Amino acid sequence: MLSIRQLRYFEALARHRHFGRAAEDCAVTQPALSMQIREMEEAAGRARGVLAALADMERTIRESGRLLEGRLRLGVIASIAPYLLPRLLPEMARRHPGLEIALRESQTEHLVTDLVQGDLDLVILSLPVEHPALEAMALFEDRFVLAVPEASPDFQGPKASADSILAADLLLLEDGHCLRDQALNVCRKVDARQLRRFGASSLATLAQLVANGQGITLLPDMFVRAEGGRMAGVRLLPFPDPVPARTIGLVWRRTLPHREDVAAVADMVKACRPGA
C-alpha cells in the first residue's frame, strides 16, 4: 500500500530529478528518501502482478479465456526468434486463422518482467526460469557445437574439447543474453575476466567473425540448422557425450486459464523447430 509520504517523496524526485535536492526539499536525509522510493517501486511491482492475475480472471469470464482466439502476446528471446518464428508464425496462422499475434523479441530478463506484469501471455526462452508467479514447460534440447575458422591449425580433431577453449579466442554475445552465460558454463575453465571486451548482438555476427578468423564460438543447433548445416569459412565441431545443450521451454503465469491452449502452442513450437 502506497503512503502519502511516499507519493510526496516521489513528486519531489520527479520535480527536482535529483535525489539530494528532493531529500532537501522534503527535509529528510537522502538515504531515507531513497529507501521510501525503493519500497514504493517494490509495492508497485507487486501491484502489477496482482493486476495481471485479475486480467487473466477477466479474460476467462469475458472471452472464455482462450489464448488462441483473439490476441496472443508472445515473447521470444533473441537467440531463438530468427530461427523458430519463420516456421512457427505461418503454422499458427494456418491452424488458427482468426488469431492475432503481438510479438516481442528481447532478452530473458525483460521478457520475464513483462510476463509477470501481464504485458505478455507466453514466452519462449531458455530454461530454467524461477519465479513464484510463473510455470514452465520444457520443449526440447538445443545442442551446442563449437565453431572454429575453417583453416584453424588449433582444432584438427573431429571433436570439440571444452578444455581447449581459451578466453583469448572465445567470442560471445553481449551481456544480458542467457546464451552468453550458458556458453561460459560449458567452457568452465575460461576465466570470464580475461574475455575480450567485445559482445555481439546476434549469432549471425558471431559466425561471420569466426569465418573471418577473429576467434571461435559456441553455436546452438537451431542456428546451425537454420543456416543449412554449414557456413562458409566455418568448421563445426561436435562435442563428445554428454553433449552440452540448452533447454528450450515455454513459460506462462500460473493464473493463466485454459492450459490446453498452452499445450497446443507447445506442440506447434516443437513441430516447427529447425530440423524437426
C-alpha positions in Angstrom: 0.0 0.0 0.0 1.5 3.3 -1.1 1.6 6.0 1.6 1.1 9.8 1.3 4.7 10.3 2.4 6.0 8.0 -0.4 3.9 9.9 -3.0 5.2 13.2 -1.7 8.8 12.0 -2.0 8.2 10.7 -5.5 6.6 14.0 -6.6 9.7 15.9 -5.2 12.1 13.5 -7.0 10.2 13.9 -10.3 10.3 17.6 -9.9 13.9 18.0 -9.0 15.3 14.9 -10.9 17.9 14.7 -8.2 17.9 12.6 -5.0 19.8 15.1 -3.0 17.7 18.1 -3.9 14.5 16.1 -3.4 15.6 15.0 0.0 16.4 18.6 1.0 13.0 19.8 -0.3 11.3 17.1 1.8 13.5 17.8 4.9 14.8 14.2 5.1 18.1 12.5 4.6 18.9 11.2 1.1 19.1 7.5 2.3 15.7 7.9 4.0 14.2 9.2 0.7 15.9 6.5 -1.3 14.6 3.8 0.9 11.0 5.1 0.6 11.3 5.3 -3.2 12.6 1.7 -3.3 9.7 0.4 -1.1 7.3 2.3 -3.4 8.9 0.6 -6.5 8.5 -2.8 -4.8 4.9 -2.2 -3.9 4.2 -1.0 -7.5 5.7 -4.2 -8.9 3.6 -6.4 -6.7 0.5 -4.4 -7.6 1.2 -5.1 -11.3 1.4 -8.8 -10.6 -2.0 -8.7 -8.9 -3.4 -6.8 -11.8 -2.1 -9.4 -14.2 -3.8 -12.1 -12.3 -7.1 -10.2 -12.3 -6.7 -9.6 -16.1 -6.4 -13.4 -16.5 -9.6 -13.9 -14.5 -11.4 -11.3 -16.5 -10.3 -13.0 -19.7 -11.8 -16.2 -18.5 -15.1 -14.6 -17.9 -15.4 -12.3 -20.8 -13.6 -14.1 -23.6 -13.7 -17.7 -22.5 -10.0 -17.3 -21.7 -8.8 -18.9 -24.9 -5.3 -17.9 -25.9 -5.7 -19.0 -29.4 -8.8 -16.9 -30.1 -8.3 -13.2 -30.4 -5.0 -11.7 -29.5 -1.9 -13.6 -28.2 1.0 -11.6 -26.8 4.1 -13.7 -27.4 7.6 -13.1 -26.3 10.7 -14.8 -27.7 14.4 -14.4 -26.8 16.6 -13.1 -29.5 18.7 -16.2 -29.8 15.6 -18.2 -30.7 13.3 -15.9 -32.6 15.0 -15.7 -36.0 15.3 -19.5 -36.3 11.9 -20.5 -35.0 9.4 -17.8 -36.0 9.7 -18.1 -39.8 8.1 -21.5 -39.5 6.1 -21.1 -36.3 4.1 -18.0 -37.3 2.7 -19.4 -40.6 1.8 -22.6 -38.8 -0.1 -20.8 -36.1 -1.9 -18.7 -38.7 -2.8 -21.9 -40.6 -4.2 -23.7 -37.5 -5.9 -20.6 -36.0 -6.9 -18.2 -38.9 -8.6 -15.7 -36.6 -5.6 -15.4 -34.2 -3.8 -12.0 -33.9 -0.2 -12.4 -32.7 1.6 -9.5 -31.0 5.4 -10.3 -30.8 8.1 -9.1 -28.6 11.8 -10.1 -29.1 14.1 -9.3 -26.3 16.4 -10.7 -23.6 15.2 -13.1 -20.9 15.1 -10.6 -18.0 12.9 -8.1 -19.9 10.5 -10.8 -21.2 10.1 -12.4 -17.7 9.3 -9.0 -16.2 6.7 -8.3 -18.9 5.2 -11.7 -18.4 4.9 -11.4 -14.6 3.4 -7.9 -15.0 0.8 -9.1 -17.5 2.2 -7.4 -20.7 2.8 -10.8 -22.3 0.8 -14.1 -22.3 3.5 -16.7 -23.2 7.3 -16.5 -23.6 9.6 -18.9 -25.4 13.1 -18.9 -23.9 15.9 -21.0 -22.4 15.2 -22.6 -19.1 15.4 -22.6 -16.2 13.3 -19.6 -15.1 12.4 -19.4 -11.4 9.7 -17.1 -10.3 6.8 -17.9 -8.0 4.2 -16.4 -10.3 5.3 -18.5 -13.4 5.1 -22.0 -14.7 7.3 -23.5 -17.3 7.3 -26.5 -19.7 10.4 -27.9 -21.3 10.0 -28.4 -25.0 13.3 -29.7 -26.5 17.1 -29.7 -26.1 19.1 -27.5 -28.3 22.7 -28.8 -28.5 25.8 -26.7 -28.9 28.6 -27.1 -31.4 32.0 -25.4 -31.5 32.5 -23.1 -34.5 36.1 -22.5 -35.5 37.8 -20.9 -38.5 37.9 -23.4 -41.4 41.7 -23.2 -41.7 42.5 -23.1 -38.0 45.5 -25.2 -37.1 44.5 -25.4 -33.5 41.4 -27.6 -34.0 42.2 -30.5 -36.3 40.4 -33.3 -34.5 36.9 -34.5 -35.3 35.5 -33.5 -31.9 35.5 -30.3 -29.8 37.0 -30.1 -26.4 35.8 -27.6 -23.9 39.2 -27.8 -22.1 41.0 -26.5 -25.2 38.9 -23.3 -25.4 40.8 -20.2 -24.3 39.4 -16.9 -23.2 41.5 -15.1 -25.7 39.8 -16.9 -28.6 36.2 -17.1 -27.4 33.6 -14.8 -28.9 30.3 -14.4 -27.1 27.0 -12.5 -27.2 26.9 -9.3 -25.2 25.9 -9.2 -21.5 22.2 -9.8 -20.8 21.9 -12.8 -23.3 21.3 -16.0 -21.4 23.3 -17.8 -24.2 26.4 -16.0 -23.1 26.1 -17.4 -19.6 25.4 -20.9 -21.0 28.5 -20.8 -23.2 30.6 -19.8 -20.2 29.1 -22.7 -18.2 30.2 -25.1 -21.0 33.7 -23.6 -21.0 34.2 -23.8 -17.3 38.0 -23.3 -17.4 37.6 -20.0 -19.2 38.1 -17.0 -16.9 35.4 -14.5 -17.8 37.6 -11.7 -16.7 40.1 -12.5 -19.5 37.5 -12.3 -22.3 37.9 -9.7 -25.0 35.9 -6.6 -24.4 33.5 -7.5 -27.2 30.0 -8.7 -27.2 28.0 -9.4 -30.4 24.2 -8.8 -30.6 23.4 -11.8 -32.8 24.6 -15.3 -33.6 25.0 -14.3 -37.2 27.6 -11.8 -36.2 29.5 -14.3 -34.2 29.5 -16.8 -37.1 30.8 -14.1 -39.5 33.6 -13.2 -37.1 34.6 -16.8 -36.8 34.6 -17.2 -40.6 37.0 -14.2 -40.8 39.4 -15.7 -38.4 38.6 -13.5 -35.4 38.1 -16.3 -32.9 35.8 -19.2 -32.0 32.4 -19.5 -30.5 29.6 -21.9 -29.4 26.6 -22.1 -31.7 23.2 -23.7 -30.9 21.9 -26.4 -33.2 18.8 -24.2 -34.0 21.1 -21.7 -35.6 23.2 -24.2 -37.5 20.1 -26.0 -38.9 18.5 -22.7 -39.9 21.8 -22.0 -41.9 21.5 -25.3 -43.7 24.1 -27.2 -41.6 27.2 -25.3 -42.8 28.6 -21.8 -43.1 31.3 -20.6 -45.5 34.7 -20.3 -43.7 33.5 -22.1 -40.6 34.1 -25.6 -39.4 31.6 -27.0 -36.9 32.9 -29.5 -34.3 30.5 -31.6 -32.2 31.2 -32.1 -28.5 31.6 -35.7 -27.2 28.9 -37.1 -24.9 27.4 -35.7 -22.7 26.8 -33.0 -25.3 26.2 -29.6 -23.8 22.8 -28.2 -24.6 20.3 -25.6 -23.6 16.7 -26.5 -22.8 14.1 -24.5 -24.8 10.8 -24.0 -22.9 7.5 -22.2 -22.7 6.7 -20.0 -19.7 3.3 -18.5 -18.6 1.6 -17.1 -15.5 0.2 -19.6 -13.0 -3.1 -17.7 -13.2 -3.5 -18.1 -17.0 -6.6 -20.2 -17.8 -7.1 -22.9 -20.5 -3.9 -24.9 -20.3 -5.0 -26.8 -23.4 -4.0 -23.7 -25.4 -0.6 -23.6 -23.8 -0.2 -27.3 -24.7 -1.3 -26.5 -28.3 1.4 -23.7 -28.6 4.0 -26.1 -27.1 3.2 -28.7 -29.8 3.5 -26.2 -32.6 6.8 -24.9 -31.3 8.2 -28.4 -31.1 6.9 -29.2 -34.6 8.4 -26.0 -36.1 11.8 -26.0 -34.6 14.6 -26.2 -37.2 15.4 -29.9 -38.0 12.1 -31.2 -36.6 
